[in-house]
Amino acid sequence: MGLDLVAIQKHLESERAQLLARAIPPPELAKGDEADLAATAQAREQSRWLENDQKVRLAQIDRVLARLAAGQYGICATCGKPIPSERLEAKPLAILCITCQSQSEKKKK
Ligand SMILES: [Zn+2]
């Protein structure tokens, strides 16, 4: 495999550190008039969405780092077949081969 696992690990660890640095609780929101309240509610929604997104991303990174540590990076977590390196280059967080990925996406729907 032509993958640079050390580079991938470093990249993931730095992204993980960035996510953790950003995952600070939203600042205490100031009291205001109606318009401010509406804007505040929107901002709160947005930050909640961001938090969830960050959590999902962090969980994905942790999962991939664990697989790297276990020497299982690039091996499909479902069928155990190697994931093509072109796929990993495009999607470094992929832990499933294309076949298993599309099957799990079908199940979700
Ligand atoms: Zn698979």
Residues whose N, C-alpha, C, O or C-beta is under 5 A from the ligand:
A	BS01	ZN	C76 T78 C79 G80 L96 C97 C100
